[in-house]
Amino acid sequence: MSVGQTIKHKTQALKGLVTERVGRTTRNRRLQRQGRTDRVSGNLKQAGDKVKGAFRH
């Protein structure tokens, strides 16, 4: 698990959170859905990296 990958996944999750909140504020369901997808995807990638790291050590 490289630092670059970690930053990339955390950025994706944060971007998703912001997009989801903007969608909620503007009542735009497409933005909400897109933000939720990015947030969940980023979090899953982070979890996958943690599992990989646990098995490497």
Secondary structure as UniProt FT lines:
FT   HELIX           3..26
FT   HELIX           29..56
//
